[in-house]
């Protein structure tokens, strides 16, 4: 299982003329997350990492969490 309070990494990769991967880290524990970290990997033709964006922090207050829950499909 997942250790409490350890971030879990998720990613989404889009491949077209250029490839990139959107990654996000979500802290998992007994409480709801207070923020998530988001960053983008750009990949070259061989799917090797060619560039990594800065890591951005998105604060996850009660209002945003409620909106995400309402909009989830």
C-alpha positions in Angstrom: 0.0 0.0 0.0 0.9 3.7 0.0 2.7 5.0 3.0 0.9 7.8 4.8 2.1 11.4 4.0 4.2 10.2 1.1 3.5 11.9 -2.3 2.0 9.8 -5.0 3.1 10.7 -8.6 0.6 10.7 -11.5 1.4 11.5 -15.1 -0.2 12.0 -18.5 1.8 11.8 -21.7 0.7 13.3 -25.0 2.5 12.2 -28.2 2.2 14.2 -31.4 4.9 16.0 -33.4 6.5 16.8 -30.0 5.9 14.8 -26.9 5.5 16.0 -23.4 4.4 14.6 -20.1 2.4 16.4 -17.4 3.3 15.2 -13.9 1.7 15.9 -10.6 2.5 14.9 -7.0 -0.3 14.5 -4.5 0.5 14.0 -0.8 -1.5 11.1 0.5 -2.4 10.7 4.2 -5.2 10.9 6.7 -6.0 14.5 5.8 -6.9 16.1 2.4 -4.0 17.5 0.5 -3.1 21.2 1.1 -1.3 21.5 -2.2 -0.2 19.6 -5.3 3.0 20.0 -7.2 2.9 20.1 -11.1 5.7 20.0 -13.6 6.1 19.2 -17.3 8.7 17.0 -19.0 9.5 17.6 -22.7 10.6 14.5 -24.5 12.7 14.1 -27.6 12.1 11.7 -30.5 13.6 8.8 -28.5 11.3 9.6 -25.5 14.3 10.8 -23.5 13.8 13.7 -21.2 15.0 16.9 -22.9 13.7 19.6 -20.6 11.9 19.8 -17.3 9.8 22.9 -16.3 9.9 24.5 -12.9 7.8 22.8 -10.3 4.6 24.7 -9.7 2.6 24.6 -6.5 -1.2 24.7 -6.5 -2.8 25.4 -3.2 -5.8 23.2 -2.5 -8.2 25.0 -0.2 -11.6 23.8 0.8 -13.3 25.8 -2.0 -11.1 24.4 -4.8 -11.4 20.8 -3.4 -15.2 21.2 -3.4 -15.2 22.5 -7.0 -13.0 19.6 -8.2 -15.3 17.1 -6.5 -18.4 18.7 -8.2 -16.6 18.7 -11.6 -15.2 15.2 -11.4 -16.4 12.7 -13.9 
